[in-house]
Amino acid sequence: MIFGYLYGKGLIKNGSKIFYFWCWLAKQRGYQLYLIPMHIVKGYYYGYSTKQIYYFIKGIIEKKLYKERLK
């Protein structure tokens, strides 16, 4: 979460070592599961339906892409 904030503020540049570390970290399963509560809160904040949030989280857990999350 902190890396996204720093990237948004321009403190992390594309191609830097910290950027590559962030990309590696984002691909790790534990990190993805760790961010699920943040995705739930952001989903409600931005007005996504409960069904969309459910299928997005289910996709993270099961490593699948569900078309229902886009409806």
C-alpha positions, 0 to 999 in steps of 0.5 A: 500500500505504501509503495502505491502511495509513493509511486503516485506521488512520483517518489518511485520511478519506473525502472528503479530497484524499488519499483522492481521490488514492488512489482515482484512483491505484487506477484507474491501470493501472500501480499495479494491476500494481505491486500484483500481488506483494502480492496473491499474498502476501496470497492465500497468507496468507489461504489462497486456492487457487492457482487463485483467485489465478491467475484474480484476477491474470489478471483484473487483467492482462486487465481481466476478471472471471473466475467461476473466481476465486470457486470 
